[in-house]
Amino acid sequence: MAETALPRRSILFWALLALLAAILCAITIAAHLSSDVPGTEALQRVILLHAILPRAAMALLCGAALGLSGLLLQRVLRNPLAEPSTLGISAGAQLAMAAASVYAPFLLEAGREGMALAGGLAAVALILALNWRRDLEPVSVVLAGMMVSLTATAASAALILANGEYMFSLFIWGGGTLAQQGWEPAFAITLRLVLVAGCSLLLLRPLTILGLDEANARSLGVGLYATRFMVIGLAVWLAASVTAEVGIIGFIGLAAPALAHLSGARSPRQKLIAAPLLGAILLWLADGLVQLFGGSGGERIPTGAATALLGGPLLLWLLPRLRMLEWPSLNAKPHVTRRATRPAFLLALLLILALVASAMALVLGRGPDGWNLAHGTLLNDLLSIRGPRVAIAAAAGAMLAAAGTIMQRLTGNPLASPEILGIGTGAGVGLAAVLYLSAMPGAGAQLAGATAGAGTVLAVMLVIAARSGFGPERLLLAGIAMSALCSAILTAAIATGNQQAFRLLEWLGGSTNEASAGEAWLASAATVLLIVPLFFTSRWLGILPLGQTAARALGLPLAMSRFLLVILCAGLTAIASLLVGPLSFIGLIAPHMARLIGLHRPLPGLFGAMFIGSGLMVFSDWLSRMAAFPYQLPLGLFASLIGGTYLIWMLGRGESRETA
């Protein structure tokens, strides 16, 4: 059967965008050639030949490479949300290069691409290992990718903070810039793009068959595992090469294949042509806009940030129109665990354990003379320092655990967590706006800015989710989109490298170093005010996991209940993120642990998760103080490592759909 040609309207639209990008490039070239200073013509020609034209070529080549890489990942994983950023490839590459810069700089001398490739492959390997027994469910893959990406970002932030300005240039590079000083990177990307494109054409038949289910693919003689690993390796190699040369460029690998599909490309051959072309046009256009608005004073934002600002709204527009996504996680039956016969006893035990963790954090520590138990005068002196930290960590852990419980019951998805909402990173965007608009903003201004950022993200999510009656799929997709967008904006803000960037980097890692008694009282009061209303929602929390049909049959006001629960969840997440940063996964693991020990009913499960969350967060804060004494590491790093370890165990228990 002959392949259907792309619609003429789509071709004309993308041709117009390409023409616009070409006009912007011509304007940039003309601006550099027109010089009023006599005798600089030769210098202007050198700049044109070795900076302007190589940059335009890199924009086209990197866009095409990321578009092709995203298409291959989406095809082999059957997941339209898969791309180098969502799978943690870019963050893994950055972490590998940061670690090599500190501990093994000789490895970078041999070539940055090798380290970037190692980090990207490690990230993908971890995600595949986590989800292999679940047959690479799309939701599980994306959530695991977000967790790996956030954890790698936290680890990179810890390395940068520990090494100061020596490492900060790496984060600036990570913002994604296409500035060039020659043609060598363009030649290198061209070679890799041609090789991967050629291999993709040779693998066209397996790629076509991989679009089917696994049983039909095996019956047609395709070696699923070998083909998957080969295609994933090619895609990661291509994406890591781009990351090593120009830094992190997000959204292109996600948007280009989706736009190719919406433009009418249906067969793999059509998509192999359309996705790289659209990726090249998108990045070329974004870089042209960056240079146009940069003016004579230089670029205001790196190109990676521009793709985030353009790609975030585009992603929000695309997601409701993508019908290829499966949602087995929302309907999968969880492992059967026993129900506690004495839930009150378990809750009392969890409360005692949380209090013990808090007491240990107050009295046990390291000093110049080694480990000691503080008492008497020493304890009184340390309480003013350790007390607020412990109180804030306990309150934040309880709020995140409560928010996670709401999310998992609201969506019926055991992998849902507050981080998906994007509320925490939205608060960071608001904080960044205040820091950059005011030279010395006070605590009240920072709180107001962070609250405004969180509220804006919440409003966008509610508008999107309301169109589907606050359905779980749309809510999760909107959260993933907003989280990715806000994270990219924060990365761009940090990439400026000024004093405000260091403040944002500290917040991103999650630190309670400067906790005060006033903040501790505020955190405690907010916890009480937001948790008390949950007493009156126990019936909702018990019915919502049964599904929409059962909820309506039992007379539950579905839209109103979901709306109010989303409001409470957003408030809990926003305040907790302001206190300890956005990188904790306590909201994911605490509800799971509560169910694992038999607390299945709404209120016992909620309180059990809160006690577990408080204890884990206090323990994470204690580790952040003690692990590298006298230096203090980011709290978010330890919390995310604990969450990542639990996720590995949890997903490892998942059953394959073939054997279930």
C-alpha positions as CSV (number, residue, x, y, z in Angstrom):
1,M,0.0,0.0,0.0
2,A,1.4,3.4,-0.9
3,E,2.2,5.7,1.9
4,T,-0.1,8.7,2.4
5,A,1.5,12.0,1.7
6,L,1.7,14.7,4.3
7,P,-1.2,17.2,4.1
8,R,-0.3,20.2,2.0
9,R,-1.5,22.6,4.7
10,S,1.1,21.1,7.2
11,I,3.9,21.4,4.7
12,L,3.1,25.0,4.0
13,F,2.9,25.8,7.7
14,W,6.3,24.3,8.5
15,A,7.8,25.9,5.4
16,L,6.6,29.3,6.7
17,L,8.2,28.6,10.1
18,A,11.5,27.6,8.3
19,L,11.3,30.8,6.3
20,L,10.8,32.9,9.5
21,A,13.9,31.1,11.1
22,A,15.9,31.8,7.9
23,I,14.9,35.5,8.0
24,L,16.0,35.7,11.7
25,C,19.3,34.1,10.8
26,A,19.7,36.6,7.9
27,I,19.1,39.5,10.2
28,T,21.8,38.2,12.6
29,I,24.2,37.9,9.7
30,A,23.5,41.3,8.4
31,A,23.9,42.9,11.9
32,H,27.4,41.4,12.2
33,L,28.4,42.4,8.6
34,S,27.2,46.0,9.0
35,S,30.0,47.8,10.9
36,D,30.5,51.6,11.1
37,V,34.0,51.2,12.3
38,P,36.5,51.2,9.4
39,G,39.0,48.5,9.2
40,T,36.9,45.9,11.0
41,E,35.6,44.2,7.8
42,A,38.1,41.3,8.1
43,L,37.2,40.8,11.8
44,Q,33.5,40.7,10.9
45,R,34.1,38.1,8.2
46,V,36.0,35.9,10.7
47,I,33.1,36.2,13.2
48,L,30.7,35.3,10.4
49,L,32.6,32.3,9.2
50,H,33.7,30.9,12.6
51,A,30.8,31.9,14.9
52,I,27.6,32.9,13.2
53,L,27.4,30.3,10.4
54,P,28.6,27.4,12.7
55,R,25.9,28.4,15.2
56,A,23.2,28.3,12.6
57,A,24.5,24.9,11.4
58,M,24.5,23.6,15.0
59,A,21.0,24.8,15.6
60,L,19.8,22.8,12.5
61,L,21.9,19.8,13.3
62,C,21.2,19.6,17.0
63,G,17.5,20.1,16.4
64,A,17.4,17.3,13.8
65,A,19.4,15.0,16.1
66,L,17.1,15.6,19.1
67,G,14.0,15.1,16.9
68,L,15.4,11.8,15.6
69,S,16.5,10.7,19.1
70,G,13.1,11.5,20.6
71,L,11.3,9.7,17.7
72,L,13.4,6.5,18.2
73,L,12.8,6.5,22.0
74,Q,9.1,7.0,21.6
75,R,8.8,4.3,19.0
76,V,10.8,1.6,20.8
77,L,9.1,2.4,24.2
78,R,5.6,3.0,22.6
79,N,5.5,6.1,24.8
80,P,4.8,9.6,23.3
81,L,6.2,11.3,26.4
82,A,9.7,9.6,26.0
83,E,12.6,11.9,25.1
84,P,16.1,12.7,26.3
85,S,14.8,15.1,29.0
86,T,11.9,13.1,30.4
87,L,14.1,9.9,30.5
88,G,16.8,11.6,32.5
89,I,19.4,11.3,29.7
90,S,20.4,14.9,29.8
91,A,20.5,15.1,33.6
92,G,22.5,11.9,33.8
93,A,25.0,13.3,31.3
94,Q,25.4,16.5,33.3
95,L,25.9,14.5,36.5
96,A,28.5,12.3,34.9
97,M,30.5,15.3,33.6
98,A,30.2,17.1,37.0
99,A,31.5,14.0,38.8
100,A,34.3,13.6,36.4
101,S,35.3,17.3,36.7
102,V,35.7,16.9,40.5
103,Y,37.0,13.3,40.9
104,A,38.6,12.3,37.5
105,P,39.3,15.4,35.3
106,F,41.6,13.2,33.1
107,L,38.5,11.5,31.8
108,L,37.2,14.8,30.4
109,E,40.5,15.4,28.6
110,A,39.9,12.2,26.7
111,G,36.6,13.5,25.5
112,R,33.4,15.0,27.1
113,E,31.2,12.9,24.8
114,G,32.3,9.6,26.5
115,M,31.4,10.8,29.9
116,A,28.1,12.3,28.7
117,L,27.2,9.0,27.0
118,A,28.1,7.0,30.1
119,G,25.8,9.2,32.2
120,G,22.9,9.0,29.7
121,L,23.2,5.3,29.4
122,A,23.3,4.8,33.1
123,A,20.1,6.9,33.5
124,V,18.3,4.9,30.8
125,A,19.5,1.6,32.1
126,L,18.2,2.4,35.6
127,I,14.8,3.4,34.2
128,L,14.6,0.2,32.1
129,A,15.6,-1.9,35.1
130,L,12.9,-0.3,37.2
131,N,10.1,-0.9,34.7
132,W,11.2,-4.1,32.9
133,R,8.8,-6.3,34.9
134,R,6.0,-3.9,34.2
135,D,6.7,-4.2,30.5
136,L,7.7,-0.6,30.3
137,E,4.3,0.9,31.1
138,P,4.3,4.5,29.7
139,V,3.2,6.1,33.0
140,S,5.8,4.1,35.0
141,V,8.6,5.0,32.6
142,V,7.8,8.7,32.6
143,L,7.5,8.9,36.4
144,A,10.7,6.9,36.9
145,G,12.4,9.2,34.4
146,M,11.3,12.2,36.4
147,M,12.6,10.7,39.6
148,V,16.0,9.8,38.0
149,S,16.2,13.3,36.4
150,L,15.4,15.1,39.7
151,T,17.8,12.9,41.7
152,A,20.6,13.5,39.2
153,T,19.9,17.3,39.3
154,A,20.1,17.2,43.1
155,A,23.4,15.4,43.0
156,S,24.8,17.9,40.5
157,A,23.6,20.7,42.7
158,A,25.4,19.2,45.7
159,L,28.7,18.9,43.7
160,I,28.4,22.4,42.5
161,L,27.6,23.9,45.9
162,A,30.5,21.9,47.4
163,N,33.0,23.2,44.9
164,G,31.7,26.8,44.4
165,E,32.6,28.9,41.4
166,Y,34.9,26.2,40.1
167,M,32.0,24.1,39.1
168,F,29.3,26.7,38.5
169,S,30.4,27.1,34.8
170,L,29.2,23.5,34.3
171,F,25.7,24.5,35.4
172,I,25.8,27.6,33.1
173,W,26.8,25.3,30.3
174,G,23.9,23.0,31.3
175,G,21.5,25.8,30.4
176,G,22.1,25.0,26.8
177,T,23.9,27.5,24.5
178,L,24.6,27.1,20.8
179,A,27.5,29.7,20.7
180,Q,30.4,28.3,18.6
181,Q,34.0,29.1,17.9
182,G,34.5,26.8,14.9
183,W,33.1,24.1,12.7
184,E,34.5,21.0,14.6
185,P,31.3,20.4,16.8
186,A,29.1,20.8,13.7
187,F,31.1,18.2,11.8
188,A,31.0,15.8,14.8
189,I,27.2,16.1,15.2
190,T,26.8,15.7,11.4
191,L,28.7,12.4,11.4
192,R,26.7,11.0,14.3
193,L,23.4,12.2,12.8
194,V,24.2,10.6,9.5
195,L,25.2,7.3,11.1
196,V,22.1,7.1,13.4
197,A,19.8,8.1,10.5
198,G,21.3,5.4,8.3
199,C,21.0,2.8,11.0
200,S,17.4,3.8,11.5
201,L,16.6,3.3,7.9
202,L,18.1,-0.1,8.0
203,L,16.0,-0.9,11.1
204,L,12.8,0.5,9.4
205,R,11.0,-2.9,9.3
206,P,11.7,-3.7,13.0
207,L,10.7,-0.2,14.0
208,T,7.4,-0.6,12.1
209,I,6.7,-3.9,13.8
210,L,7.6,-2.5,17.3
211,G,4.5,-0.4,16.9
212,L,2.5,-3.5,17.4
213,D,2.0,-5.4,20.7
214,E,4.8,-7.7,21.8
215,A,3.1,-11.0,21.0
216,N,2.6,-9.9,17.3
217,A,6.1,-8.5,17.1
218,R,7.6,-11.8,18.3
219,S,5.4,-13.8,15.9
220,L,6.8,-11.7,13.0
221,G,10.3,-12.7,13.9
222,V,11.6,-9.5,15.6
223,G,14.1,-10.0,18.4
224,L,12.4,-7.6,20.8
225,Y,15.2,-7.3,23.4
226,A,18.1,-6.9,20.9
227,T,16.1,-4.4,18.8
228,R,15.1,-2.4,21.8
229,F,18.6,-2.2,23.2
230,M,20.1,-1.3,19.8
231,V,17.6,1.5,19.1
232,I,17.8,2.9,22.6
233,G,21.6,2.8,22.4
234,L,21.5,4.8,19.1
235,A,19.1,7.3,20.5
236,V,21.1,7.8,23.7
237,W,24.3,8.2,21.8
238,L,22.8,10.9,19.6
239,A,21.3,12.8,22.5
240,A,24.4,12.5,24.7
241,S,26.5,13.8,21.8
242,V,24.3,16.9,21.6
243,T,24.4,17.4,25.4
244,A,28.2,17.1,25.4
245,E,28.6,19.8,22.8
246,V,25.9,22.4,23.6
247,G,24.4,21.5,27.0
248,I,20.8,20.5,27.8
249,I,18.2,21.4,25.2
250,G,14.8,20.2,26.3
251,F,11.4,19.7,24.6
252,I,12.7,19.4,21.0
253,G,12.9,15.6,21.2
254,L,9.4,15.6,22.6
255,A,7.7,18.2,20.4
256,A,9.2,17.3,17.0
257,P,7.8,13.7,16.8
258,A,4.4,14.8,18.3
259,L,4.1,17.6,15.7
260,A,5.1,15.2,13.0
261,H,2.3,12.9,14.0
262,L,-0.2,15.8,14.2
263,S,1.0,17.0,10.8
264,G,-0.1,13.8,9.1
265,A,3.0,11.6,9.3
266,R,1.8,8.1,10.0
267,S,4.3,5.6,8.8
268,P,7.7,5.2,10.4
269,R,9.4,6.2,7.1
270,Q,7.4,9.5,7.1
271,K,8.2,10.2,10.7
272,L,11.9,9.5,10.2
273,I,11.9,12.3,7.7
274,A,9.4,14.7,9.3
275,A,10.6,14.6,13.0
276,P,14.3,15.6,12.3
277,L,13.2,18.3,9.9
278,L,10.7,19.7,12.4
279,G,13.3,19.5,15.2
280,A,15.7,21.4,13.1
281,I,13.2,24.1,12.3
282,L,12.1,24.5,16.0
283,L,15.6,24.8,17.4
284,W,16.7,27.1,14.5
285,L,13.7,29.3,15.2
286,A,14.2,29.4,19.0
287,D,17.9,30.3,18.6
288,G,17.0,33.0,16.1
289,L,14.6,34.5,18.6
290,V,17.3,34.3,21.4
291,Q,19.8,36.2,19.2
292,L,17.2,38.7,18.1
293,F,16.1,39.7,21.6
294,G,19.6,39.5,22.9
295,G,20.7,42.6,21.0
296,S,24.1,44.1,21.4
297,G,24.2,43.4,25.1
298,G,24.5,39.6,24.5
299,E,22.0,36.8,25.1
300,R,19.7,37.3,28.0
301,I,18.8,33.6,28.2
302,P,20.5,30.5,26.8
303,T,18.8,28.7,23.9
304,G,18.0,25.8,26.2
305,A,15.8,28.1,28.2
306,A,14.1,29.4,25.1
307,T,13.2,26.0,24.0
308,A,11.7,25.4,27.5
309,L,9.7,28.6,27.3
310,L,8.4,27.8,23.8
311,G,8.1,24.0,24.4
312,G,6.2,24.1,27.7
313,P,3.1,25.7,26.4
314,L,3.4,23.6,23.2
315,L,3.5,20.5,25.4
316,L,0.4,21.5,27.3
317,W,-1.3,22.1,24.0
318,L,-0.1,18.7,22.5
319,L,-0.9,16.4,25.4
320,P,-4.7,16.3,25.2
321,R,-4.4,15.7,21.5
322,L,-2.1,12.6,21.8
323,R,-4.2,9.5,21.8
324,M,-1.4,6.9,21.7
325,L,-0.8,6.8,25.4
326,E,-1.9,3.7,27.4
327,W,-2.7,4.0,31.1
328,P,-2.3,0.5,32.5
329,S,-1.0,1.8,35.8
330,L,-4.3,3.5,36.6
331,N,-6.1,0.2,36.4
332,A,-3.5,-2.2,37.5
333,K,-4.3,-4.2,40.6
334,P,-1.9,-3.5,43.5
335,H,-0.3,-6.3,45.4
336,V,-2.5,-7.7,48.1
337,T,-1.3,-6.9,51.5
338,R,-2.7,-7.8,54.9
339,R,-4.9,-5.4,56.7
340,A,-3.9,-4.3,60.2
341,T,-6.1,-5.8,62.9
342,R,-5.0,-3.1,65.4
343,P,-4.4,0.1,63.4
344,A,-4.4,2.2,66.6
345,F,-1.4,0.2,67.9
346,L,0.4,0.7,64.6
347,L,-0.2,4.4,64.5
348,A,1.0,4.8,68.1
349,L,4.2,2.8,67.2
350,L,4.8,5.0,64.1
351,L,4.3,8.1,66.2
352,I,6.9,6.8,68.8
353,L,9.4,6.1,66.0
354,A,8.9,9.6,64.5
355,L,9.5,11.1,68.0
356,V,12.6,8.9,68.5
357,A,14.0,10.1,65.1
358,S,13.4,13.7,66.2
359,A,15.0,13.1,69.6
360,M,18.0,11.5,67.9
361,A,18.4,14.4,65.5
362,L,18.4,16.8,68.5
363,V,20.9,15.1,70.7
364,L,23.1,12.9,68.5
365,G,25.7,14.5,66.3
366,R,29.3,15.0,65.4
367,G,31.7,17.6,66.7
368,P,35.4,18.4,66.5
369,D,36.0,15.5,68.9
370,G,33.8,13.0,67.1
371,W,30.4,11.6,67.9
372,N,28.6,12.8,71.1
373,L,25.3,12.9,72.8
374,A,24.4,16.5,73.7
375,H,23.1,17.2,77.2
376,G,22.9,19.9,79.7
377,T,24.3,23.3,78.6
378,L,25.5,22.0,75.3
379,L,22.0,20.7,74.5
380,N,20.5,24.0,75.4
381,D,22.9,25.8,73.1
382,L,22.2,23.4,70.2
383,L,18.4,23.5,70.6
384,S,18.2,27.0,69.1
385,I,20.0,25.6,66.0
386,R,18.8,22.0,65.7
387,G,15.2,22.6,67.0
388,P,13.9,24.7,64.1
389,R,15.5,22.3,61.6
390,V,13.9,19.3,63.1
391,A,10.5,21.0,63.4
392,I,10.6,22.2,59.8
393,A,11.7,18.8,58.5
394,A,9.0,17.0,60.5
395,A,6.3,19.4,59.3
396,A,7.4,19.3,55.6
397,G,7.5,15.5,55.7
398,A,4.0,15.3,57.2
399,M,2.7,17.7,54.5
400,L,4.3,15.9,51.6
401,A,3.1,12.5,52.9
402,A,-0.5,13.9,53.2
403,A,-0.3,15.3,49.7
404,G,1.0,12.0,48.4
405,T,-1.9,10.2,50.0
406,I,-4.4,12.5,48.4
407,M,-2.7,12.2,45.0
408,Q,-2.6,8.4,45.0
409,R,-6.2,8.1,46.1
410,L,-7.4,10.9,43.8
411,T,-5.8,9.4,40.6
412,G,-6.0,5.8,41.6
413,N,-2.3,5.6,40.6
414,P,0.1,4.2,43.1
415,L,3.0,5.9,41.4
416,A,1.5,9.4,41.8
417,S,3.3,11.8,44.1
418,P,3.3,15.6,44.8
419,E,6.3,16.2,42.6
420,I,4.1,15.4,39.5
421,L,1.9,18.4,40.2
422,G,4.8,20.8,39.5
423,I,3.7,23.0,42.4
424,G,7.1,22.8,44.1
425,T,9.0,23.9,41.0
426,G,6.3,26.5,40.3
427,A,7.1,28.0,43.8
428,G,10.8,28.0,42.7
429,V,9.9,30.0,39.6
430,G,8.1,32.6,41.7
431,L,11.0,32.7,44.1
432,A,13.4,33.3,41.1
433,A,11.2,36.1,39.9
434,V,11.4,37.9,43.2
435,L,15.1,37.4,43.6
436,Y,15.8,38.8,40.1
437,L,13.4,41.7,40.4
438,S,14.6,42.9,43.8
439,A,18.2,43.3,44.9
440,M,17.6,42.2,48.6
441,P,14.1,40.8,48.9
442,G,12.9,40.1,52.5
443,A,11.5,36.8,53.7
444,G,8.0,38.1,53.2
445,A,8.6,39.0,49.6
446,Q,10.2,35.6,48.9
447,L,7.3,33.9,50.5
448,A,4.8,36.0,48.5
449,G,6.7,35.3,45.2
450,A,6.9,31.6,45.8
451,T,3.2,31.4,46.7
452,A,2.3,33.3,43.6
453,G,4.4,30.9,41.5
454,A,2.7,27.9,43.1
455,G,-0.7,29.5,42.7
456,T,-0.1,30.2,39.0
457,V,0.9,26.6,38.3
458,L,-2.1,25.4,40.2
459,A,-4.5,27.7,38.3
460,V,-3.1,26.4,34.9
461,M,-3.4,22.8,36.0
462,L,-7.0,23.3,37.3
463,V,-8.1,24.9,34.0
464,I,-6.6,22.0,32.0
465,A,-8.0,19.4,34.4
466,A,-11.4,21.0,34.6
467,R,-12.0,20.3,30.9
468,S,-12.1,16.6,31.6
469,G,-13.9,16.8,34.9
470,F,-10.6,16.6,36.9
471,G,-9.9,13.2,35.4
472,P,-6.7,11.5,36.6
473,E,-5.1,11.1,33.2
474,R,-5.4,14.8,32.3
475,L,-4.3,15.8,35.8
476,L,-1.2,13.7,35.7
477,L,-0.3,14.9,32.2
478,A,-0.8,18.5,33.1
479,G,1.4,18.0,36.2
480,I,4.2,16.4,34.2
481,A,4.1,19.2,31.6
482,M,4.2,22.0,34.3
483,S,6.9,20.3,36.3
484,A,9.1,19.9,33.2
485,L,8.5,23.5,32.2
486,C,9.2,25.0,35.6
487,S,12.3,22.9,36.0
488,A,13.7,24.1,32.7
489,I,13.0,27.8,33.7
490,L,14.8,27.3,37.0
491,T,17.8,25.7,35.2
492,A,17.9,28.7,32.9
493,A,17.7,31.2,35.8
494,I,20.5,29.3,37.7
495,A,22.6,29.3,34.5
496,T,23.0,33.1,34.8
497,G,25.7,32.4,37.4
498,N,25.0,35.4,39.7
499,Q,24.4,35.6,43.4
500,Q,20.7,35.0,43.0
501,A,21.6,31.8,41.1
502,F,23.4,30.5,44.1
503,R,20.4,31.2,46.3
504,L,18.2,29.3,43.9
505,L,20.7,26.4,43.7
506,E,20.6,26.1,47.5
507,W,16.8,26.1,47.5
508,L,16.8,23.5,44.7
509,G,18.9,21.1,46.7
510,G,16.7,21.6,49.7
511,S,18.5,23.1,52.7
512,T,17.4,23.9,56.3
513,N,20.7,25.5,57.3
514,E,19.2,28.9,58.0
515,A,16.0,27.7,59.6
516,S,14.6,30.0,62.3
517,A,12.2,29.6,65.1
518,G,9.6,31.8,63.3
519,E,9.8,29.6,60.2
520,A,9.3,26.5,62.5
521,W,6.2,28.0,64.1
522,L,4.9,28.9,60.6
523,A,5.5,25.4,59.3
524,S,3.7,23.9,62.3
525,A,0.7,26.2,62.0
526,A,0.4,25.5,58.3
527,T,0.5,21.8,58.8
528,V,-2.3,21.9,61.3
529,L,-4.5,24.3,59.2
530,L,-4.1,22.1,56.1
531,I,-4.4,18.7,57.7
532,V,-7.5,19.4,59.8
533,P,-9.8,19.7,56.8
534,L,-8.7,16.2,55.7
535,F,-10.7,14.8,58.7
536,F,-13.8,15.7,56.8
537,T,-12.8,14.1,53.5
538,S,-12.3,10.5,54.7
539,R,-15.4,9.3,52.7
540,W,-14.1,11.0,49.6
541,L,-10.7,9.4,50.0
542,G,-12.3,6.0,50.5
543,I,-14.6,6.2,47.4
544,L,-12.4,7.9,44.8
545,P,-10.1,5.0,44.2
546,L,-13.1,2.9,43.2
547,G,-13.4,4.9,39.9
548,Q,-15.8,7.4,38.5
549,T,-18.8,5.0,37.9
550,A,-18.8,3.7,41.5
551,A,-18.3,7.3,42.9
552,R,-21.3,8.6,41.0
553,A,-23.4,5.6,42.0
554,L,-22.6,6.3,45.7
555,G,-23.7,9.9,45.3
556,L,-20.2,11.5,45.5
557,P,-20.0,15.0,44.1
558,L,-17.1,14.0,41.8
559,A,-16.0,17.4,40.4
560,M,-16.3,19.3,43.6
561,S,-14.5,16.6,45.7
562,R,-11.6,16.4,43.3
563,F,-11.4,20.2,43.1
564,L,-11.2,20.6,46.9
565,L,-8.7,17.8,47.3
566,V,-6.5,19.2,44.5
567,I,-6.5,22.6,46.3
568,L,-5.5,21.0,49.6
569,C,-2.8,18.9,47.9
570,A,-1.4,21.9,46.1
571,G,-1.3,24.0,49.4
572,L,0.5,21.2,51.2
573,T,3.0,20.7,48.5
574,A,3.7,24.4,48.0
575,I,4.5,25.2,51.6
576,A,6.6,22.0,52.0
577,S,8.5,22.9,48.9
578,L,9.2,26.4,50.2
579,L,10.7,24.9,53.3
580,V,12.8,22.0,52.0
581,G,12.9,22.4,48.2
582,P,11.1,20.5,45.5
583,L,13.3,17.3,45.2
584,S,11.9,15.2,48.0
585,F,10.0,11.9,47.2
586,I,8.5,11.5,50.6
587,G,5.1,12.0,49.1
588,L,5.6,8.9,47.0
589,I,7.0,6.4,49.5
590,A,5.2,7.3,52.8
591,P,1.7,6.3,51.6
592,H,3.2,3.1,50.1
593,M,4.8,2.2,53.4
594,A,1.6,2.9,55.3
595,R,-0.3,0.5,53.0
596,L,2.5,-2.1,53.2
597,I,2.0,-2.4,57.0
598,G,-1.7,-2.8,56.6
599,L,-3.1,0.8,57.0
600,H,-5.6,0.7,54.1
601,R,-8.5,2.8,55.4
602,P,-8.4,6.5,54.6
603,L,-7.8,8.1,57.9
604,P,-5.4,5.5,59.4
605,G,-3.5,5.5,56.1
606,L,-3.3,9.2,56.1
607,F,-2.0,9.5,59.6
608,G,0.4,6.6,59.2
609,A,1.8,8.2,56.1
610,M,2.3,11.5,57.9
611,F,4.2,9.9,60.8
612,I,6.3,7.9,58.3
613,G,6.9,11.1,56.2
614,S,7.9,13.1,59.3
615,G,10.4,10.5,60.5
616,L,12.0,10.0,57.1
617,M,12.4,13.7,56.5
618,V,13.9,14.3,59.9
619,F,16.3,11.3,59.3
620,S,17.2,12.8,55.9
621,D,18.0,16.1,57.4
622,W,20.1,14.5,60.1
623,L,22.0,12.6,57.4
624,S,22.6,15.8,55.4
625,R,24.3,17.3,58.5
626,M,26.3,14.3,59.5
627,A,27.4,12.6,56.3
628,A,30.1,15.1,55.3
629,F,30.6,16.9,58.6
630,P,31.5,19.8,59.0
631,Y,30.0,20.4,55.6
632,Q,26.3,20.2,55.2
633,L,24.8,18.6,52.1
634,P,21.4,19.3,50.5
635,L,18.5,17.7,52.3
636,G,16.7,17.1,49.0
637,L,19.6,14.8,47.8
638,F,19.2,12.4,50.8
639,A,15.4,12.5,50.6
640,S,15.5,11.7,46.9
641,L,18.0,8.9,47.4
642,I,15.8,7.3,50.0
643,G,12.8,7.7,47.6
644,G,14.8,6.3,44.7
645,T,15.9,3.2,46.7
646,Y,12.3,2.5,47.7
647,L,11.1,3.0,44.1
648,I,13.6,0.4,42.8
649,W,12.3,-2.1,45.3
650,M,8.6,-1.2,44.7
651,L,8.8,-1.4,40.9
652,G,10.8,-4.6,41.2
653,R,7.8,-6.2,42.8
654,G,5.6,-5.3,39.7
655,E,4.3,-8.2,37.7
656,S,4.5,-8.4,33.9
657,R,1.3,-8.1,32.1
658,E,2.1,-11.4,30.3
659,T,2.2,-13.4,33.5
660,A,-0.4,-11.5,35.5
